[in-house]
Amino acid sequence: MGLFGTSGVRGVVGEELTSEFFLELGMALGTCLPVQSTVCMASDPRLSKDMIKASLNAGILSAGVNVTDLGVLPTPALAFLTRKLDCASGVMITASHNPPQFNGVKIWDPSTIGYSREQEEAIEKVYYEKRFRTAPWDSLGQVTTNVTAREEYFKAIEKIISVKTDLKIVVDPGNGAASQFATDLFKRMGITVLPVNDEPDGTFPSRPSEPRADTLVKTIQYLKDEKADLAVCFDGDADRVVFCDEKGFLGYNEMIGFISYLVAEKASNKTVATTVETGRLLDHAVAQAGGKVIRGKVGDVAVAHLVKDYAACIGVEQVGVYILPEIGMHPDTLYATLFLLQNMEHPSEIRTFIHSLPEMHFEKKGIECSNDKKQNVMKEVESVIDVLEPEEVNLLDGIRLEFSDSWLLIRPSGTEPLIRVICESESESKMKTLINKGKTMVENALQKVNP
């Protein structure tokens, strides 16, 4: 089994992930990079960040590669600065939306795209064969600290976009990497900001690091109490963002649909890139701008390559990932938020637009499944899917079944020990029927694999 999932290396610290593991991962990464090249490194505020950083640093330096420490930064800033600082790679220490006991590493190349599977396989080959390059004492890498990284990102954003709005915006980083970063950037852009959960804290004490309707109840109440217009809510490393208004959570497919529509409306190439997890609401939204949607594998790296290959105007994932090529090929939730505020007079426009589209019913369930059993479970599921009589079967990433008015996806998570069952339908009753059938299929397959 490889080291990397759909979003880098990830696991529970002290169990799958140890200091010894990160030392050798750093040695493997350093071996794959040119001698005396430079890696920039940042992290979210998780408590394990210092241990992981020290271990990675030791491994990278031993291979004769330098490290520039950028401190705690959101993933969008780290990815952008990998190119801006002319680094050979960017290393982000984060477990994104996972709970605080998790951590991991995601690696970016100078194009601002996360490492491809081929690049990851090169690291895995060195790691498993233990063929590490060891630099002599006078060629070891050195660590430097960059204290201007935050300012460099802010200045770059200011050159690309300006925002004029009278809206009052609640910013909720959830004590993650965007704490005291998003607020400062938005204030600098002239936006009225009301921060909440804005102190970096790797235990995520205020709410879970994944922003969802059920974890943002207090944030929505704060928005109402302060008579604010919109809440912008980030996950642990700010590679995902969701939005709320006075009526509540604005939805995942709804917001990627609205923002994609705004982007496509202005673009010459109106192609929007996404994944097999994304619903048809996006297609309806983009069609309003005369655009079309292309789908590929799950993960921002796969979406970035679709954006690049098809010259798409935007790449999105249903969970709140936004890739806008004018800033880079990485998820940049900060820039996406600024684009939204630049092109919207009032949040009521979002619900008005969504209500103009065909009504779609969407639901996602997760069934616990250990990583070592996922492949066998999926084989069992694939063997029985014909009983659902799908019109089309897509095996690009998981099993996506297409019906005239619905679709069902069964797919192993690349970041958690889960198999996800996702369904969307024009009919709420059909959606519930299909998703329950999919869930039962997975549960039955689990019993066969693990009697």
Secondary structure, 3 states (H helix, E strand, C coil): CCCCECCEEEEEECCCECHHHHHHHHHHHHHCCCCCCEEEEEECCCCCHHHHHHHHHHHHHHCCCEEEEEEECCHHHHHHHHHHCCCCEEEEECCCCCCCCEEEEEEECCCCCECCHHHHHHHHHHHHHCCCCCCCHHHCCCEEECCCHHHHHHHHHHHHCCCCCCCEEEEECCCCCCCCCHHHHHHHCCCEEEECCCCCCCCCCCCCCCCCHHHCHHHHHHHHHCCCCEEEEECCCCCCEEEEECCEECCHHHHHHHHHHHHHHHCCCCEEEEECCCCCHHHHHHHCCCCEEEEECCCHHHHHHHHHHHCCCEEEECCCEEECCCCCCCECHHHHHHHHHHCCCCCHHHHHHHHCCCCCEEEEEEEECCHHHHHHHHHHHHCCHHHHCCCEEECCCCEEEECCCEEEEEEECCCCCEEEEEEEECCHHHHHHHHHHHHHHHHHHHHHHCC
